[in-house]
Amino acid sequence: MKVLTVTNRKGGVGKTTQTRTLCEYFSVTRRMSTLAIDLDSQCSLSHLFLDMDVSQAGEQGTRPPIHPDYNSEDPDYADWNGRSSSADIFFHGEIFPYRVQYPDGADTLDILPANKQQLTTVEEQDQPSLIERVENRLREFLSLPDVQEAYDLVIIDTGPGESPLARSALRACTHVLIPIELEPQCVRALSEMISEIRHEDMRRTLETQVQVVGIQPNKFKVRRTLHKSLLNTVQKEFKQYVSPVVLPDLSGFAERDADLAVPRSLFHLPPSNKAKIKAVEFCEFVDSKLFGETAHAKQA
């Protein structure tokens, strides 16, 4: 089982969009058993795949809906409130992934959605012993035989900033993808991100070190001189890591996030659609890094 963490300490660089695109590709196109894990307390990925519950009073914040398999009259569920989230991994609660509601055709894709209040509690841990437990817990969960047998691929979406949850996602992964926007502050932070990955490698054997799928340029504006200049800088300084696919700033990517978007998935757009063409190119590149150069060819 491969575990891909999509991460960058900067917000707004396209982590959730790229996570969503990859989840849909591996389910809709590749038909692989895939688990998405939302570790961002903003719950953006969860909203894209499920009808989340949002408290009007703001007391609970955004949380998962009642699980479709929950039966309040079943004695086996006596200690469960019917909701399951990624935070339950850290609280040792009941863990029941949801089959996604959107888009159509993603019937091999499950999600452990976020719970805003509970993930915030996890992020605010300040005792060293508790932080260490948080950082190791996701890896322990994904190592369970039942999880390993159920999924071919796990894709983890992380929130912005440095937190125990972000470090937990890095600790648990086999591969990492680093989305970037071609802005000075984001580019300057790349060295620190690579350094953090290599620091994690110091805890691992040579055979289990983190594989960097790529630094993924995103929202590229071809007519903007600064973007061209920064892309050249990134390609020179981090050439062994930079993805050969540059994702342009196309409205087709953002439009899929709307609740009333038709179709909901990029992969249901016509073959000639520019956003779909770039999405397929991006996903096939990641596919080759995860499963080998011939993976897509064999699937076709």
FINU-986535 format. One record per atom (N, C-alpha, C): y, x, z. Coordinates in steps of 0.05 Angstrom, whole numbers, padded with zeros to 5 digits, always signed. Layout:
BEGIN
YXZ/...
This chain:
BEGIN
-00024+00017+00000/+00000+00000+00000/+00025+00017+00000/+00043+00012-00019/+00068+00026-00020/+00089+00011-00004/+00107+00026+00009/+00129+00015+00024/+00155+00027+00014/+00171+00010+00002/+00197+00019-00010/+00220+00009+00007/+00235+00027+00018/+00259+00020+00033/+00284+00024+00015/+00300+00003+00013/+00325+00004-00002/+00347+00008+00018/+00360+00030+00017/+00379+00036+00039/+00403+00053+00030/+00425+00048+00044/+00449+00064+00042/+00466+00056+00066/+00478+00075+00080/+00494+00068+00103/+00519+00053+00095/+00527+00055+00070/+00551+00041+00060/+00543+00012+00053/+00561-00006+00059/+00557-00034+00052/+00568-00040+00024/+00559-00061+00012/+00570-00070-00014/+00562-00053-00038/+00541-00038-00036/+00533-00021-00058/+00511-00033-00075/+00501-00056-00067/+00481-00069-00084/+00452-00068-00073/+00449-00062-00047/+00422-00060-00035/+00407-00086-00039/+00419-00108-00031/+00405-00134-00032/+00400-00143-00060/+00419-00139-00078/+00414-00146-00106/+00391-00130-00118/+00390-00104-00113/+00368-00088-00123/+00341-00095-00110/+00342-00101-00084/+00318-00109-00070/+00307-00135-00082/+00325-00154-00086/+00317-00180-00097/+00306-00177-00125/+00319-00160-00142/+00310-00156-00169/+00282-00144-00170/+00277-00124-00153/+00251-00111-00152/+00230-00131-00141/+00236-00146-00121/+00217-00166-00111/+00208-00185-00132/+00227-00195-00147/+00221-00214-00168/+00205-00201-00191/+00213-00177-00198/+00198-00163-00219/+00169-00159-00212/+00164-00149-00188/+00136-00143-00180/+00120-00168-00176/+00133-00191-00170/+00118-00216-00167/+00117-00231-00194/+00139-00237-00206/+00140-00253-00230/+00128-00239-00254/+00135-00213-00257/+00126-00198-00281/+00100-00183-00276/+00098-00169-00254/+00075-00152-00249/+00052-00166-00234/+00058-00190-00223/+00038-00206-00209/+00025-00191-00186/+00041-00175-00171/+00030-00159-00149/+00036-00174-00123/+00018-00171-00104/+00022-00183-00077/+00044-00167-00063/+00067-00179-00059/+00091-00165-00049/+00102-00179-00025/+00110-00163-00005/+00123-00173+00019/+00151-00162+00020/+00171-00179+00022/+00199-00171+00026/+00205-00174+00056/+00218-00154+00067/+00226-00154+00095/+00256-00151+00096/+00270-00171+00108/+00299-00171+00110/+00307-00161+00138/+00318-00137+00139/+00327-00125+00164/+00357-00126+00167/+00370-00140+00150/+00399-00142+00151/+00407-00168+00166/+00422-00165+00187/+00430-00189+00203/+00448-00208+00188/+00459-00199+00165/+00474-00218+00148/+00456-00238+00133/+00430-00232+00132/+00410-00251+00122/+00413-00257+00092/+00426-00239+00077/+00432-00245+00049/+00407-00248+00032/+00388-00230+00035/+00363-00231+00020/+00348-00257+00027/+00347-00264+00052/+00333-00288+00062/+00344-00313+00048/+00371-00314+00046/+00384-00337+00033/+00376-00340+00004/+00370-00318-00009/+00363-00318-00037/+00335-00329-00042/+00318-00327-00022/+00290-00335-00026/+00281-00359-00010/+00297-00367+00010/+00290-00390+00027/+00314-00407+00033/+00309-00432+00040/+00330-00449+00051/+00332-00444+00081/+00350-00426+00088/+00353-00417+00116/+00368-00439+00132/+00363-00439+00158/+00377-00457+00177/+00402-00442+00187/+00424-00456+00185/+00449-00445+00194/+00461-00463+00216/+00465-00453+00240/+00475-00469+00262/+00505-00475+00256/+00512-00501+00258/+00540-00509+00254/+00558-00498+00276/+00546-00497+00300/+00562-00487+00323/+00563-00457+00325/+00547-00444+00310/+00546-00414+00310/+00532-00403+00333/+00518-00420+00349/+00505-00409+00373/+00480-00393+00366/+00465-00402+00347/+00441-00387+00339/+00446-00370+00314/+00467-00376+00299/+00471-00361+00274/+00450-00369+00254/+00447-00354+00233/+00428-00359+00212/+00400-00352+00222/+00381-00370+00217/+00353-00365+00226/+00334-00377+00205/+00309-00369+00206/+00290-00380+00187/+00285-00410+00191/+00276-00424+00171/+00268-00452+00174/+00242-00453+00189/+00234-00477+00196/+00208-00482+00208/+00187-00474+00187/+00167-00459+00195/+00147-00450+00176/+00131-00474+00166/+00125-00475+00140/+00110-00498+00129/+00082-00501+00141/+00070-00480+00152/+00044-00482+00164/+00044-00489+00193/+00068-00492+00204/+00070-00498+00233/+00063-00527+00239/+00046-00531+00260/+00039-00557+00270/+00043-00558+00300/+00063-00572+00309/+00070-00572+00337/+00048-00584+00355/+00030-00599+00342/+00009-00612+00358/-00016-00594+00359/-00017-00572+00345/-00040-00554+00345/-00038-00536+00369/-00058-00537+00387/-00058-00521+00411/-00057-00491+00405/-00066-00483+00381/-00064-00454+00374/-00036-00445+00371/-00017-00464+00367/+00011-00457+00363/+00028-00464+00388/+00015-00466+00410/+00029-00475+00435/+00051-00455+00443/+00047-00430+00437/+00067-00410+00446/+00086-00401+00423/+00087-00417+00402/+00103-00410+00379/+00122-00433+00373/+00148-00427+00367/+00168-00447+00361/+00169-00455+00332/+00151-00443+00316/+00150-00451+00287/+00167-00434+00269/+00182-00416+00280/+00199-00398+00263/+00189-00370+00266/+00189-00355+00243/+00180-00328+00243/+00200-00311+00228/+00206-00287+00238/+00226-00271+00226/+00218-00241+00228/+00233-00224+00214/+00229-00196+00216/+00234-00185+00244/+00251-00199+00259/+00256-00190+00287/+00232-00192+00304/+00213-00210+00297/+00189-00214+00313/+00172-00189+00313/+00175-00172+00293/+00160-00147+00292/+00168-00130+00316/+00193-00131+00324/+00203-00115+00346/+00201-00128+00373/+00200-00155+00373/+00197-00170+00398/+00168-00177+00403/+00149-00168+00386/+00121-00174+00388/+00116-00205+00389/+00130-00219+00372/+00127-00248+00370/+00106-00255+00349/+00104-00281+00343/+00086-00291+00323/+00097-00283+00295/+00081-00270+00279/+00090-00261+00253/+00075-00275+00231/+00089-00294+00217/+00078-00309+00196/+00097-00308+00172/+00091-00290+00152/+00109-00289+00129/+00110-00316+00114/+00132-00321+00101/+00136-00345+00086/+00131-00339+00056/+00118-00357+00042/+00118-00356+00013/+00146-00364+00004/+00159-00349-00014/+00186-00355-00022/+00189-00382-00036/+00212-00395-00032/+00217-00420-00045/+00229-00416-00073/+00243-00394-00077/+00257-00388-00102/+00250-00359-00109/+00249-00352-00135/+00251-00370-00159/+00223-00381-00166/+00222-00398-00186/+00197-00407-00196/+00181-00384-00207/+00155-00385-00202/+00137-00364-00213/+00133-00340-00194/+00148-00339-00172/+00145-00317-00154/+00124-00324-00133/+00100-00332-00142/+00080-00342-00123/+00062-00320-00112/+00069-00295-00116/+00055-00273-00102/+00075-00258-00084/+00098-00271-00079/+00119-00258-00062/+00122-00273-00036/+00118-00259-00014/+00124-00269+00013/+00149-00255+00024/+00160-00268+00044/+00183-00255+00058/+00181-00259+00088/+00189-00238+00102/+00195-00241+00131/+00226-00241+00132/+00237-00265+00135/+00266-00268+00134/+00280-00257+00159/+00306-00255+00157/+00321-00245+00180/+00328-00268+00199/+00333-00261+00224/+00343-00279+00244/+00368-00265+00256/+00391-00275+00249/+00416-00261+00255/+00418-00253+00285/+00414-00273+00303/+00418-00267+00331/+00398-00247+00341/+00373-00250+00334/+00352-00232+00344/+00355-00204+00333/+00362-00201+00307/+00365-00174+00295/+00389-00160+00308/+00410-00176+00314/+00433-00164+00327/+00426-00153+00354/+00408-00167+00368/+00399-00158+00394/+00383-00131+00391/+00367-00130+00371/+00352-00105+00366/+00371-00082+00360/+00391-00087+00343/+00410-00067+00335/+00426-00056+00359/+00430-00073+00379/+00447-00065+00402/+00432-00050+00424/+00407-00043+00419/+00393-00028+00439/+00406-00001+00444/+00410+00006+00469/+00423+00032+00475/+00407+00050+00494/+00384+00040+00502/+00367+00058+00519/+00349+00075+00501/+00349+00101+00505/+00334+00119+00488/+00304+00111+00484/+00292+00102+00506/+00263+00095+00504/+00259+00070+00487/+00278+00051+00489/+00276+00026+00472/+00282+00032+00443/+00302+00049+00439/+00309+00057+00411/+00285+00070+00398/+00271+00088+00412/+00248+00101+00400/+00226+00081+00393/+00222+00061+00410/+00202+00040+00405/+00210+00024+00380/+00236+00018+00377/+00245+00003+00354/+00240+00019+00328/+00247+00045+00330/+00245+00062+00306/+00216+00066+00297/+00197+00063+00315/+00169+00067+00307/+00154+00041+00302/+00165+00018+00311/+00150-00007+00311/+00144-00017+00283/+00163-00015+00264/+00157-00026+00238/+00135-00010+00224/+00135+00016+00227/+00113+00032+00216/+00086+00023+00228/+00085+00019+00254/+00061+00010+00267/+00051-00017+00256/+00070-00035+00252/+00063-00062+00241/+00052-00059+00213/+00065-00044+00196/+00056-00041+00168/+00030-00025+00166/+00022-00012+00187/-00003+00003+00187/-00027-00014+00195/-00022-00039+00204/-00044-00056+00212/-00062-00062+00188/-00088-00062+00192/-00107-00067+00170/-00102-00093+00155/-00095-00115+00170/-00090-00141+00157/-00066-00140+00138/-00046-00125+00146/-00022-00122+00128/-00029-00105+00104/-00043-00083+00109/-00050-00065+00087/-00068-00080+00066/-00085-00097+00075/-00103-00111+00057/-00089-00134+00042/-00068-00145+00054/-00055-00168+00043/-00035-00162+00020/-00024-00137+00021/-00002-00131+00002/-00007-00105-00013/+00002-00105-00038/+00003-00081-00054/+00029-00065-00049/+00050-00080-00042/+00077-00069-00040/+00093-00083-00019/+00108-00068-00003/+00127-00079+00015/+00155-00068+00008/+00175-00085+00006/+00202-00077-00001/+00220-00085+00022/+00235-00066+00033/+00251-00071+00057/+00281-00069+00050/+00296-00090+00056/+00325-00090+00053/+00338-00084+00079/+00356-00065+00079/+00369-00056+00104/+00399-00063+00104/+00410-00065+00127/+00439-00070+00130/+00455-00045+00128/+00482-00048+00128/+00499-00025+00127/+00501-00011+00154/+00510+00013+00155/+00513+00028+00180/+00488+00041+00189/+00491+00058+00209/+00468+00072+00221/+00460+00056+00246/+00434+00049+00248/+00424+00033+00270/+00394+00039+00274/+00383+00031+00297/+00354+00034+00300/+00338+00020+00279/+00348-00003+00268/+00334-00018+00248/+00333-00002+00222/+00356+00011+00214/+00356+00027+00190/+00338+00051+00193/+00337+00063+00216/+00319+00086+00220/+00290+00077+00221/+00286+00053+00231/+00258+00042+00231/+00248+00038+00202/+00266+00028+00185/+00258+00024+00157/+00252+00050+00143/+00267+00071+00150/+00262+00097+00138/+00236+00109+00149/+00232+00105+00175/+00207+00116+00188/+00182+00103+00176/+00185+00078+00167/+00161+00063+00158/+00155+00067+00129/+00173+00078+00113/+00170+00077+00084/+00153+00100+00073/+00142+00094+00049/+00130+00116+00033/+00150+00126+00012/+00168+00107+00003/+00188+00113-00017/+00215+00102-00009/+00236+00114-00020/+00263+00104-00013/+00279+00103-00039/+00296+00082-00041/+00314+00079-00063/+00342+00077-00051/+00361+00092-00062/+00388+00093-00051/+00408+00082-00072/+00416+00057-00070/+00436+00046-00088/+00463+00058-00081/+00479+00064-00102/+00506+00073-00097/+00526+00060-00116/+00550+00056-00106/+00572+00048-00123/+00588+00073-00128/+00598+00076-00152/+00612+00101-00159/+00641+00101-00150/+00643+00102-00124/+00669+00104-00110/+00668+00129-00092/+00691+00143-00088/+00691+00168-00074/+00677+00168-00046/+00682+00148-00030/+00671+00148-00003/+00641+00146-00004/+00631+00130-00022/+00602+00126-00025/+00589+00152-00035/+00601+00165-00054/+00590+00190-00065/+00590+00212-00044/+00612+00213-00028/+00613+00234-00007/+00591+00231+00014/+00582+00206+00018/+00562+00201+00039/+00533+00207+00030/+00530+00214+00004/+00503+00218-00006/+00489+00242+00007/+00504+00264+00011/+00491+00287+00024/+00480+00281+00051/+00495+00265+00066/+00485+00257+00093/+00460+00240+00091/+00459+00222+00071/+00436+00205+00067/+00411+00222+00060/+00414+00241+00042/+00392+00258+00034/+00383+00275+00058/+00403+00284+00074/+00397+00300+00098/+00380+00284+00118/+00387+00258+00121/+00373+00241+00139/+00344+00237+00130/+00339+00235+00104/+00312+00232+00093/+00296+00258+00099/+00309+00281+00094/+00295+00306+00099/+00289+00311+00128/+00307+00301+00145/+00302+00302+00174/+00277+00286+00182/+00274+00263+00169/+00251+00246+00174/+00226+00261+00164/+00228+00276+00142/+00205+00290+00132/+00195+00311+00152/+00212+00321+00169/+00204+00341+00189/+00183+00330+00208/+00182+00303+00211/+00163+00290+00228/+00136+00285+00214/+00135+00291+00188/+00112+00283+00173/+00097+00307+00162/+00072+00302+00153/+00057+00322+00139/+00067+00324+00110/+00059+00345+00096/+00067+00348+00068/+00058+00324+00051/+00034+00314+00058/+00022+00292+00042/+00036+00265+00047/+00051+00262+00069/+00063+00237+00076/+00093+00237+00075/+00105+00257+00063/+00134+00259+00062/+00146+00236+00045/+00171+00229+00052/+00185+00208+00037/+00189+00215+00008/+00182+00198-00010/+00186+00202-00038/+00212+00188-00046/+00232+00203-00056/+00257+00191-00064/+00254+00180-00093/+00253+00154-00095/+00251+00141-00121/+00275+00148-00138/+00298+00147-00125/+00323+00154-00139/+00348+00146-00125/+00369+00160-00132/+00396+00150-00126/+00404+00132-00149/+00409+00106-00143/+00412+00087-00165/+00441+00079-00169/+00454+00090-00190/+00482+00082-00196/+00483+00052-00202/+00503+00039-00191/+00505+00010-00193/+00534+00002-00199/+00538-00022-00211/+00565-00033-00216/+00582-00013-00232/+00570+00000-00251/+00584+00020-00267/+00603+00007-00287/+00628+00014-00287/+00648+00004-00306/+00653+00026-00327/+00643+00022-00350/+00643+00043-00371/+00671+00051-00379/+00690+00033-00376/+00718+00039-00384/+00734+00051-00361/+00722+00054-00338/+00737+00065-00316/+00731+00095-00314/+00753+00111-00318/+00750+00140-00318/+00738+00151-00292/+00746+00140-00270/+00736+00149-00244/+00706+00146-00242/+00695+00124-00252/+00666+00119-00251/+00652+00140-00268/+00663+00146-00292/+00650+00166-00309/+00650+00194-00295/+00673+00200-00283/+00676+00226-00269/+00657+00228-00246/+00655+00207-00230/+00637+00208-00206/+00608+00208-00214/+00601+00194-00236/+00574+00194-00246/+00566+00223-00254/+00584+00237-00267/+00578+00264-00275/+00575+00282-00250/+00591+00278-00230/+00589+00293-00205/+00563+00289-00192/+00554+00263-00190/+00529+00257-00177/+00506+00269-00192/+00506+00267-00218/+00485+00277-00235/+00482+00308-00233/+00505+00321-00229/+00504+00350-00226/+00495+00359-00199/+00504+00346-00178/+00498+00354-00150/+00471+00344-00141/+00461+00322-00152/+00436+00310-00142/+00417+00304-00165/+00418+00321-00185/+00404+00315-00210/+00375+00309-00207/+00361+00321-00187/+00332+00316-00184/+00327+00288-00172/+00348+00275-00162/+00344+00249-00149/+00356+00226-00165/+00374+00231-00183/+00390+00210-00196/+00373+00194-00216/+00373+00168-00214/+00359+00151-00233/+00371+00154-00261/+00354+00154-00281/+00364+00156-00309/+00376+00129-00318/+00371+00108-00303/+00382+00082-00309/+00408+00077-00294/+00429+00071-00309/+00455+00065-00296/+00460+00035-00299/+00462+00021-00277/+00465-00008-00278/+00495-00015-00281/+00502-00028-00302/+00530-00035-00308/+00540-00058-00291/+00566-00062-00290/+00578-00084-00276/+00577-00109-00293/+00555-00123-00292/+00551-00147-00309/+00551-00172-00292/+00563-00193-00301/+00564-00218-00286/+00537-00230-00282/+00518-00224-00301/+00491-00236-00299/+00477-00229-00274/+00482-00206-00262/+00470-00199-00236/+00480-00217-00214/+00506-00219-00211/+00518-00234-00189/+00512-00264-00192/+00511-00274-00217/+00508-00302-00221/+00481-00312-00211/+00461-00295-00210/+00434-00303-00200/+00435-00310-00170/+00456-00301-00156/+00458-00305-00127/+00468-00333-00120/+00479-00347-00140/+00489-00374-00134/+00466-00394-00131/+00470-00412-00112/+00449-00432-00106/+00442-00450-00130/+00462-00455-00147/+00458-00473-00169/+00453-00458-00195/+00448-00432-00193/+00443-00416-00217/+00418-00426-00232/+00420-00427-00258/+00398-00435-00275/+00396-00415-00298/+00374-00401-00300/+00352-00399-00281/+00359-00382-00256/+00343-00383-00235/+00349-00368-00211/+00342-00339-00214/+00324-00332-00232/+00315-00305-00234/+00324-00292-00260/+00332-00266-00259/+00338-00251-00283/+00315-00251-00302/+00291-00252-00292/+00267-00249-00309/+00260-00275-00323/+00276-00296-00319/+00273-00321-00334/+00295-00324-00355/+00312-00304-00357/+00333-00305-00377/+00322-00297-00404/+00335-00304-00426/+00325-00296-00453/+00323-00266-00455/+00304-00256-00472/+00300-00228-00475/+00324-00212-00484/+00343-00226-00498/+00367-00213-00508/+00389-00210-00488/+00386-00223-00464/+00407-00222-00444/+00411-00194-00434/+00436-00184-00433/+00442-00157-00426/+00434-00150-00397/+00439-00169-00379/+00431-00164-00351/+00401-00162-00348/+00386-00179-00363/+00357-00177-00361/+00347-00151-00373/+00358-00142-00395/+00350-00117-00407/+00353-00094-00388/+00376-00093-00375/+00380-00071-00355/+00363-00074-00331/+00358-00099-00322/+00341-00103-00298/+00313-00094-00304/+00302-00100-00328/+00275-00092-00335/+00274-00062-00337/+00294-00049-00348/+00294-00020-00350/+00294-00007-00323/+00311-00018-00305/+00312-00008-00277/+00285-00012-00263/+00274-00036-00265/+00249-00041-00251/+00225-00025-00262/+00224-00021-00288/+00203-00005-00299/+00205+00024-00290/+00230+00034-00287/+00233+00061-00276/+00223+00063-00248/+00230+00044-00231/+00220+00044-00203/+00190+00041-00202/+00180+00023-00219/+00151+00019-00222/+00136+00045-00228/+00147+00061-00246/+00134+00086-00254/+00135+00106-00231/+00156+00105-00214/+00158+00123-00191/+00138+00115-00169/+00134+00089-00166/+00116+00079-00145/+00087+00081-00153/+00081+00074-00178/+00053+00070-00185/+00044+00088-00209/+00062+00105-00219/+00054+00123-00240/+00066+00115-00266/+00069+00135-00284/+00082+00130-00310/+00068+00109-00327/+00042+00107-00324/+00026+00089-00341/+00022+00061-00329/+00034+00056-00306/+00029+00031-00292/+00037+00007-00309/+00062+00008-00319/+00071-00015-00335/+00055-00018-00361/+00049+00004-00373/+00034+00003-00398/+00006-00009-00394/-00007-00003-00372/-00033-00014-00366/-00031-00044-00361/-00009-00052-00347/-00005-00080-00341/-00001-00096-00367/+00015-00085-00386/+00020-00098-00411/-00005-00100-00428/
